[in-house]
Amino acid sequence: MEPVAGARHCPFDYAEALEFDPVLRHLMTEEPVSRIRLPHGDGEAWLVTGYDDVRTVTTDRRFSRSAIIGRNFPRMTPEPIVQDEAINVMDPPGSSRLRSLISKGFAPRHMERMKVRTQHVVDELLDRMEEHGAPADLFEHLAAPLPLTTICEVLDIPEADRAQLRAHARTMMDTTVENKDAAVRAKADLRAYFQKLTAERRADPGDDVISALATARDGNEILNDQELTVMAMVLLITGQDTTTYEIGNIAYTLLTRPAELAMLRERPGMLPQAMEELLRFIPFRKGVGIPRVALENVELSGVLIREGDIVHVSYLTANRDPRKFDRPDELDLERENPSHMTFGWGGHHCLGAPLAATELQVAIGTLLERFPALKLATPAEEVRWNKTSIWRYPLELPVTW
């Protein structure tokens, strides 16, 4: 068993466009299972970086998400984003029951309807961008409004409430210490909002995903009131922010790589496969998310993780593991390698992945089709990037056509 050196302090605050974080690169190559300290929370954690080890931690019952409840675990944000009742911190079989109920809301028939609706929203947004005229900010015209509009339609949230809910979600993602009190308030306000909304849908269900969740049954099982409230919150937060940022990141990546952009224009049918590679390649977040706790001693890559230790995984490094991906640091739109881990893995693989994939494909596909001469309106090095969020994304993306 290898002796492990002292923990490394990892602020994971690297934000140079979409370059890969050099600290993560060092850890994945030099210390694939390493001790780290994060900006917030108590004590140290393990960081697991290799594809196979990440797969073990995310699928093996010896690692528990629910065991972090009540612990001030090492994390990226001052206030934990996750709620104690959320599916994100449940273990099987509890999480399996919830996942099976929730997946009914993302059934293929719902997704087919969402695809049609998403196309309609994208067309409207791009019409407005065209009316605005070049140069226009692609982030403001497409990336920011599309996922928020789509998830709010999926959840049937009144238009008048949407901007405030988005503001709350953004506040919770901020990594700065001064933001902690605001994040605590935002979390409480969101919860109160969804408590009321979910109670209304339970009493008078409509044709939306919250109503589908409120009425979904798995045998005799239904979601209880708290589960329903928190699940609606999770769907709103994860259903809009991440997709917004990925639309910006993917557009930037293609607009700064003429060969790949030309390939997609010539062969639009390869978009679904290309999207998988873009999701693998782009380091879309900073650092790590929700950890797990080892329930017994486990050895990973020759390192002993002891019972009770907190364990973080990096999906970013797993996506660049040279043992799994040939030329991992190259963007190869024709790649047919193993699945990427950008939507997570195992029992906590993102339930909204089908919706996100639909939005990304419709948004990027329609954009390339509608604007064959689309290009950045400023030099790539002048694009400004967010520095304070756990997510990496351009603050604006000026384009011309």
C-alpha positions in Angstrom: 0.0 0.0 0.0 1.4 3.4 -1.0 2.0 5.9 1.7 0.1 9.1 1.0 1.7 12.6 1.3 0.0 15.5 3.1 -3.2 16.9 1.6 -2.9 19.5 -1.2 -4.9 22.7 -0.9 -7.1 22.8 -4.0 -9.1 26.0 -4.6 -9.9 24.8 -8.1 -10.4 28.4 -9.2 -8.8 28.1 -12.6 -10.8 30.0 -15.2 -8.7 30.5 -18.3 -11.3 30.2 -21.0 -11.8 26.4 -21.4 -8.3 25.3 -20.9 -7.9 22.3 -18.6 -7.1 23.0 -15.0 -3.4 22.4 -14.5 -3.9 21.3 -10.8 -6.4 18.6 -12.0 -3.9 17.6 -14.7 -1.1 17.2 -12.2 -3.3 15.1 -9.8 -4.6 12.8 -12.5 -1.1 12.1 -13.8 1.0 12.2 -10.6 -1.4 11.3 -7.8 -4.5 9.6 -9.3 -5.9 9.0 -5.8 -4.9 12.0 -3.7 -5.6 13.9 -0.4 -7.1 17.3 -0.9 -8.4 20.3 1.0 -11.2 22.4 -0.5 -12.1 26.1 0.0 -15.1 25.3 2.2 -16.1 22.7 4.7 -14.2 20.8 7.4 -11.2 18.5 7.0 -9.7 16.7 4.1 -11.1 14.4 1.4 -9.8 11.9 -1.2 -9.9 12.9 -4.8 -10.3 10.0 -7.3 -9.5 10.9 -10.9 -9.2 7.8 -13.1 -12.1 6.6 -15.2 -12.3 3.1 -13.7 -11.8 4.3 -10.1 -14.5 7.0 -10.6 -16.8 4.2 -12.0 -16.1 2.2 -8.9 -16.8 5.0 -6.4 -20.1 5.9 -8.2 -21.4 2.4 -8.5 -20.1 0.5 -5.5 -22.4 0.3 -2.4 -19.3 0.6 -0.2 -19.4 4.4 -1.0 -22.5 6.3 0.3 -23.9 9.7 -0.6 -26.4 9.7 2.2 -23.6 9.3 4.8 -22.6 13.0 4.1 -25.9 14.3 5.5 -25.2 16.3 8.7 -21.5 16.6 7.9 -19.8 19.9 7.0 -18.1 18.1 4.1 -15.3 19.7 2.0 -16.9 21.5 -1.0 -16.6 24.3 -3.5 -19.4 26.7 -2.2 -19.8 28.4 1.2 -23.4 26.9 1.6 -24.0 23.4 0.3 -26.2 23.5 -2.9 -27.6 20.1 -2.1 -30.6 19.6 0.3 -30.7 16.8 2.9 -33.9 15.3 1.3 -32.6 15.5 -2.3 -32.2 12.5 -4.5 -28.6 13.6 -5.0 -27.8 12.4 -1.4 -29.8 9.2 -1.4 -28.4 5.7 -1.8 -30.1 2.7 -3.4 -32.7 1.3 -2.8 -34.3 4.7 -1.7 -32.8 6.5 -4.7 -33.8 3.7 -7.1 -37.5 4.1 -6.1 -37.3 7.9 -6.6 -35.4 7.6 -9.9 -38.0 5.2 -11.3 -40.8 7.6 -10.3 -38.9 10.7 -11.7 -37.9 9.0 -14.9 -41.6 8.8 -15.8 -41.5 12.6 -16.1 -38.7 12.2 -18.7 -40.4 9.3 -20.6 -39.8 9.3 -24.4 -43.4 10.6 -25.1 -42.7 13.6 -22.9 -39.3 14.1 -24.5 -40.8 14.1 -28.0 -43.2 16.9 -27.0 -40.3 18.8 -25.5 -38.2 18.5 -28.7 -41.0 20.1 -30.7 -41.4 22.8 -28.0 -37.6 23.4 -27.8 -37.4 23.8 -31.6 -40.2 26.4 -31.4 -38.4 28.4 -28.6 -35.0 28.2 -30.4 -36.6 29.5 -33.7 -38.3 32.4 -31.8 -35.0 33.3 -30.0 -33.0 33.2 -33.3 -35.7 35.3 -35.1 -35.2 37.9 -32.4 -31.4 37.7 -32.7 -31.7 38.2 -36.5 -34.0 41.2 -36.0 -31.5 42.7 -33.5 -28.9 42.4 -36.2 -25.1 41.7 -36.0 -23.2 41.9 -33.8 -25.3 40.2 -31.2 -24.5 38.4 -27.9 -25.2 34.7 -28.5 -25.2 34.2 -24.7 -27.9 36.7 -24.1 -30.0 35.8 -27.1 -29.8 32.0 -27.0 -27.8 30.4 -24.2 -29.3 32.2 -21.3 -33.1 32.2 -22.2 -33.4 28.8 -23.9 -32.9 26.3 -21.0 -34.7 28.6 -18.5 -37.7 28.9 -20.8 -37.7 25.1 -21.5 -37.4 23.9 -17.9 -40.0 26.4 -16.8 -42.3 25.1 -19.5 -41.6 21.5 -18.5 -42.4 22.5 -14.9 -45.2 24.9 -15.9 -43.8 27.8 -13.9 -45.5 31.2 -14.5 -43.5 33.6 -16.6 -43.7 36.3 -14.0 -41.8 34.1 -11.5 -39.0 32.9 -13.8 -36.4 35.7 -13.5 -36.5 35.6 -9.6 -36.1 31.8 -9.6 -33.1 32.1 -11.9 -31.5 34.7 -9.7 -31.9 32.5 -6.6 -30.3 29.5 -8.5 -27.3 31.7 -9.6 -26.8 32.9 -6.0 -26.5 29.3 -4.8 -23.8 28.6 -7.3 -21.5 31.4 -6.3 -18.2 30.4 -4.6 -17.4 33.6 -2.8 -17.5 33.7 1.0 -19.3 37.0 1.2 -22.2 35.3 -0.6 -22.9 32.7 2.1 -25.9 34.6 3.8 -27.4 35.4 0.4 -27.1 31.7 -0.6 -28.8 30.5 2.6 -31.7 33.0 1.9 -32.0 32.0 -1.8 -32.2 28.3 -0.9 -34.9 29.0 1.7 -36.9 31.2 -0.7 -36.7 28.6 -3.5 -37.8 25.9 -1.1 -40.8 28.0 0.1 -41.8 28.7 -3.5 -41.7 25.1 -4.6 -43.5 23.9 -1.4 -46.5 26.0 -2.4 -46.3 25.2 -6.1 -46.0 21.4 -5.6 -48.9 21.4 -3.1 -51.1 23.2 -5.7 -50.1 20.6 -8.4 -50.8 17.7 -6.0 -54.3 19.1 -5.5 -54.9 20.0 -9.1 -52.5 18.2 -11.5 -51.9 19.6 -15.0 -49.8 18.3 -17.9 -46.4 19.2 -16.6 -43.5 17.3 -15.1 -44.2 18.4 -11.4 -47.8 17.1 -11.9 -46.4 13.9 -13.4 -44.1 13.5 -10.4 -46.9 14.3 -7.9 -49.1 11.6 -9.4 -46.5 9.1 -10.5 -46.8 5.7 -8.8 -44.5 2.8 -8.6 -46.7 0.1 -7.2 -48.0 1.8 -4.0 -45.1 4.2 -3.9 -45.6 8.0 -4.5 -43.2 10.9 -3.7 -43.9 12.4 -0.3 -44.4 16.2 0.0 -40.8 17.0 0.9 -39.4 14.8 -1.8 -41.6 16.4 -4.3 -40.7 20.0 -3.2 -36.9 19.3 -3.3 -37.1 17.4 -6.6 -38.8 20.3 -8.3 -36.1 22.6 -6.9 -33.3 20.2 -8.2 -35.0 20.1 -11.6 -35.1 23.9 -11.8 -31.5 24.5 -10.7 -29.9 21.7 -12.7 -32.3 22.0 -15.6 -31.3 25.5 -16.6 -27.9 26.7 -15.4 -25.7 23.9 -16.7 -27.4 23.7 -20.1 -27.1 27.5 -20.5 -23.4 27.3 -19.8 -22.8 24.4 -22.1 -24.6 26.1 -25.0 -22.1 29.0 -24.6 -19.1 26.7 -24.2 -20.0 24.5 -27.2 -20.7 27.5 -29.4 -17.3 29.1 -28.3 -15.5 25.8 -28.9 -16.9 25.4 -32.5 -16.4 29.1 -33.4 -12.8 28.9 -32.4 -12.1 25.7 -34.4 -12.8 26.3 -38.1 -12.1 22.6 -39.2 -14.6 21.1 -36.7 -17.2 23.9 -37.5 -16.8 23.2 -41.3 -17.2 19.4 -40.7 -20.5 19.9 -38.8 -21.8 22.3 -41.4 -21.1 19.8 -44.2 -22.4 16.8 -42.2 -25.2 17.9 -40.0 -26.2 14.3 -39.4 -23.1 13.7 -37.3 -24.3 16.3 -34.7 -25.5 13.8 -32.1 -22.1 12.0 -32.1 -20.2 15.3 -32.2 -22.2 16.5 -29.2 -21.0 13.6 -27.1 -17.4 14.4 -27.9 -17.9 18.1 -27.1 -19.4 17.2 -23.8 -16.5 14.9 -23.0 -13.9 17.4 -24.1 -15.1 20.7 -22.5 -14.2 21.1 -18.8 -17.5 22.7 -18.0 -17.1 23.1 -14.2 -14.5 23.8 -11.6 -13.4 21.2 -9.1 -15.8 18.7 -7.7 -19.5 18.2 -6.7 -21.2 16.1 -4.0 -18.8 13.6 -2.3 -19.4 10.2 -0.9 -18.3 8.5 2.4 -16.4 5.1 2.4 -18.5 2.7 4.5 -15.6 0.3 4.9 -11.9 0.2 4.0 -11.5 0.2 0.2 -8.3 0.0 -1.9 -8.2 2.1 -5.1 -5.2 2.1 -7.4 -3.0 0.8 -4.6 -4.2 3.5 -2.1 -6.1 2.6 1.1 -9.3 4.6 1.7 -10.4 4.1 5.2 -14.0 3.7 6.5 -15.5 7.1 7.3 -13.2 9.0 4.8 -14.9 11.5 2.4 -14.3 10.7 -1.2 -14.7 13.1 -4.2 -14.5 12.1 -7.8 -13.6 14.2 -10.8 -15.7 13.5 -13.9 -13.5 16.1 -15.7 -10.3 14.0 -15.3 -12.2 10.7 -16.0 -13.2 12.3 -19.4 -9.5 12.8 -20.1 -8.1 9.5 -18.9 -5.6 8.3 -21.6 -6.2 4.7 -20.6 -9.8 5.1 -21.8 -9.5 7.7 -24.5 -7.0 7.8 -27.3 -5.5 11.3 -27.6 -7.7 12.5 -24.8 -6.7 16.2 -25.1 -7.8 16.4 -28.7 -11.3 17.2 -29.9 -12.2 14.5 -32.4 -15.8 14.8 -33.5 -15.7 11.4 -35.1 -14.6 9.7 -31.8 -16.5 6.5 -30.8 -14.9 5.8 -27.4 -16.5 4.8 -24.1 -19.3 7.1 -22.7 -18.2 10.4 -21.2 -19.0 11.2 -17.6 -20.2 14.7 -18.0 -23.7 13.8 -16.8 -22.3 11.8 -13.9 -22.3 8.0 -13.6 -24.0 5.1 -11.8 -26.9 5.7 -9.5 -26.6 9.5 -9.7 -26.3 9.8 -13.5 -28.3 13.0 -14.4 -32.0 12.2 -14.8 -32.4 15.3 -17.0 -29.7 14.2 -19.4 -32.2 13.4 -22.2 -33.7 16.9 -21.9 -30.2 18.6 -21.9 -29.1 16.6 -24.9 -32.3 17.5 -26.8 -31.8 21.2 -26.0 -28.1 21.2 -27.0 -28.7 19.4 -30.3 -31.7 21.6 -31.3 -29.9 24.8 -30.2 -26.5 24.2 -31.9 -28.0 22.4 -34.9 -30.5 25.2 -35.7 -27.9 27.9 -35.0 -25.4 26.4 -37.6 -28.2 25.8 -40.1 -29.7 29.3 -39.8 -26.4 31.3 -39.8 -24.0 29.6 -42.2 -21.5 32.4 -41.9 -21.6 32.7 -38.1 -18.4 33.8 -36.5 -17.1 35.5 -33.4 -17.3 39.3 -33.5 -14.3 39.8 -31.3 -10.9 37.9 -31.1 -11.3 34.7 -29.0 -8.8 36.1 -26.4 -11.1 39.1 -25.7 -14.1 36.9 -24.7 -14.6 37.4 -20.9 -15.2 34.3 -18.7 -17.0 33.9 -15.4 -14.6 33.8 -12.4 -16.8 33.3 -9.4 -19.2 30.4 -10.2 -18.5 26.7 -9.9 -19.4 26.6 -13.7 -17.1 27.8 -16.4 -18.7 29.8 -19.2 -18.4 33.0 -21.3 -20.1 36.0 -19.8 -21.0 37.1 -23.3 -20.3 35.7 -26.8 -20.5 38.4 -29.5 -21.2 37.0 -32.9 -21.7 38.2 -36.4 -23.1 36.5 -39.5 
